[in-house]
Amino acid sequence: MNSVSAQTQRVWTMAGGGPGRTGAFGLRVRFGLKPIHRLATGGAVQAAPVFDPTGRVFVADMSGTVQGFERNGKLLWRREVEGSVSATPVVDPVFRRVFVGTHRGWLYCLSCLDGAIVWSTEIPSRTDPRIASDLLLERKTGLLIASSWGGQFIGFQPESGKAKLAWNAGISPQAGASSDSSGTVYFQRAVAGEGLICASVAPDGTERVLHKQPEGRRGAARAVVAAAPVIDEKRSMVYFAVNADAGCRLVAWSMGEQRNVWDVQLGRMVVGTPAVRSDGVVLVAVMDGVLYGIGNGGRPVFQYNSGAEYLLAGPVCEPQGEVYLADPLGRLHAISKSGKGRVIFEAPRSFQARLAFDPFGNLHAACTDHSIYVLPNLTGV
């Protein structure tokens, strides 16, 4: 898959759409203001929905329930797993399997067709075993990559669940890993005495430190490592949202120049993974309730105040520059390329998960009221 199609793909099999986590959908969309479906879940939903090429949607929730739905909203199957789920699952569209990680440290491989358990394994941990970071299916090596609060990233063979590769994930990791088309995996971790580290791991397991940020006043153990790196392969850039104390530094790493080419300081932390628009503008939802559009060199492009006190979920976007954002007040915002926004839908409870597009451009919004709201794409895809 070339870098452009990987960046703006149609089948969102994992958090942020694909392994680069850009949150960029490949087709123009225009939404109706009333949901065409409300998918009922077993509990509050903090993980984004994921899809297969037919438009089937797979949802995991905080009650420990995983469900598969047809494109028309019909329930296909329901499976209970061991522990709550807040990490976004990942779909293998070739072998038609969905992988799910739980707060009790269990990793499951389920059949997309009927929810049958193909295999399950418990991630070893001497401490809290929870899996809180979004899963990654790395396309070059084929490894399923997960991390737990046990402090390790582990690459599993997806056909068997056997661990093949492992490296240090730092203290209480919540941020998922991302990967580029060469199979290089990018991640960040917090290490006591060292600070916050942005790094990469090559397919052969060789690790390289790309950026270090000193420990904040509260120490590495209190650092919130939550947002996955975002990879803009079209421009050979990787973006890291690195939190320290109450603020965040957005670090822009050039894959071509092999160095940090710019960074910008934000006044509050970032917990939602950023997105990258087709024009290269980085979209960052910050804990001050504002969505920031940041251009090359750290240049401010726009600021959109959501009206919420904070933002938990990262934004998503489509090719013409329209941005979509869900907030903790239960509102969906549509923001234009210039940064002018409006509320297009309101739910009765909070949105805490990132929005997701199905292959036909319908927008799926996971809510804490035990629902997935599906807004229809009216462009006729």
C-alpha positions, 0 to 999 in steps of 0.5 A, spaced: 500 500 500 502 506 498 503 512 503 497 516 500 492 511 500 495 508 507 494 515 510 487 516 507 484 509 507 477 507 507 477 501 511 478 503 518 480 497 521 484 500 527 484 506 531 485 512 527 483 508 521 490 505 519 497 504 522 499 511 521 493 513 526 492 519 521 484 520 522 484 521 515 478 518 511 479 517 503 472 520 501 468 526 501 462 526 506 456 530 508 452 528 513 445 527 515 443 530 522 439 524 524 442 517 526 440 512 521 442 507 526 443 506 534 447 500 535 446 498 543 452 496 547 453 492 553 456 498 557 459 505 556 464 505 550 471 508 550 474 504 544 472 507 537 468 502 533 472 498 527 470 495 521 471 490 515 471 491 508 464 489 507 462 495 512 461 490 518 462 494 525 465 491 531 464 494 538 468 493 545 465 496 551 467 497 558 462 491 560 467 486 557 462 485 551 464 485 544 459 485 538 459 485 531 453 488 527 452 488 519 452 494 515 444 495 516 445 495 524 443 488 525 446 484 531 451 479 528 454 476 534 455 478 542 461 475 546 463 476 553 470 477 554 474 477 561 475 484 563 473 491 561 475 494 554 477 501 553 483 500 548 480 500 540 480 493 537 483 491 531 481 487 525 485 483 520 480 483 514 484 478 510 483 472 515 477 475 518 479 476 525 478 481 530 483 482 536 481 485 543 485 487 549 482 488 556 483 491 563 485 484 566 490 483 561 487 478 556 488 478 549 483 475 544 482 473 537 475 472 535 472 470 528 469 476 525 463 472 522 460 469 529 465 471 535 468 465 536 474 465 540 480 463 535 485 464 541 486 468 547 492 469 552 494 473 558 499 478 558 504 476 563 505 482 568 508 483 575 503 489 577 497 491 574 496 487 567 491 492 564 491 493 556 489 501 555 493 502 549 489 501 542 492 495 538 496 495 532 496 490 526 503 492 523 502 490 516 509 489 514 511 484 519 504 482 520 505 482 528 499 484 533 502 489 537 499 491 544 502 494 551 500 493 558 501 496 564 506 491 566 511 495 562 512 492 555 510 492 548 509 485 545 509 483 538 504 477 537 503 472 532 496 473 530 495 466 527 497 463 534 498 469 539 505 467 541 509 472 543 515 474 538 518 481 540 518 485 546 521 492 548 520 497 554 513 501 554 515 505 560 510 506 566 503 505 565 502 506 558 496 508 555 498 510 548 498 505 542 504 504 537 503 506 530 507 504 524 509 506 517 510 502 510 517 500 512 514 496 518 518 501 523 514 502 529 513 509 533 511 510 540 513 514 546 514 512 554 515 515 560 521 512 564 523 514 571 530 518 572 530 519 564 523 523 562 519 522 556 522 518 550 519 518 543 522 512 539 522 507 534 523 500 533 525 497 526 522 490 524 528 487 526 527 489 533 533 495 533 530 501 537 532 508 536 531 514 541 528 520 537 527 525 542 527 526 550 523 530 554 526 531 561 521 529 567 516 534 569 516 536 576 511 531 578 516 525 575 515 520 570 510 516 574 505 521 574 506 523 566 500 522 562 502 518 556 496 517 552 496 519 545 499 515 539 504 518 534 501 520 528 505 518 521 504 523 515 508 519 510 506 523 504 510 528 508 515 524 511 513 526 518 511 523 525 508 527 530 508 526 538 504 529 543 509 529 549 505 531 556 509 534 561 506 536 568 499 540 565 502 542 558 504 538 552 509 539 547 507 537 539 514 534 536 515 534 529 520 529 527 522 528 520 523 521 517 527 524 511 532 529 515 532 524 521 531 529 526 526 534 530 525 539 525 520 543 530 516 543 536 510 547 539 508 548 546 501 547 548 498 550 555 494 543 557 495 536 556 493 532 550 490 525 551 486 524 544 491 522 538 491 528 533 489 527 526 493 530 519 489 533 514 490 532 507 494 539 506 498 537 512 495 541 518 496 537 524 489 537 528 490 537 536 484 536 541 487 539 547 485 539 555 483 546 555 477 544 550 480 547 544 481 544 537 488 547 534 490 547 527 497 547 527 501 548 520 508 547 518 514 550 523 508 550 528 505 555 525 498 556 528 492 555 522 486 556 527 483 555 534 476 552 535 473 553 542 468 547 543 465 550 549 467 543 553 472 544 559 476 539 556 477 534 550 478 526 551 478 524 544 482 526 538 479 529 531 478 525 524 477 529 518 476 528 510 479 530 504 476 537 503 479 539 510 472 538 514 474 536 521 469 532 526 470 532 533 466 529 539 466 532 546 464 530 553 458 534 553 455 529 548 456 533 542 459 532 535 462 538 531 463 539 524 469 544 523 471 547 516 478 548 513 478 555 516 476 553 523 469 555 523 465 550 527 458 548 528 454 542 532 451 537 528 448 532 533 447 532 540 447 525 545 444 524 552 451 522 555 458 523 554 463 522 547 470 519 550 472 515 544 474 517 537 470 518 531 470 513 526 468 512 519 465 506 515 467 504 508 461 508 506 463 514 509 458 513 515 460 516 521 460 512 528 460 516 534 461 511 541 457 514 547 457 512 554 450 511 554 451 504 551 450 506 544 453 507 537 450 513 533 451 512 526 450 518 522 449 517 514 453 519 509 449 523 504 454 523 498 452 516 495 458 512 496 
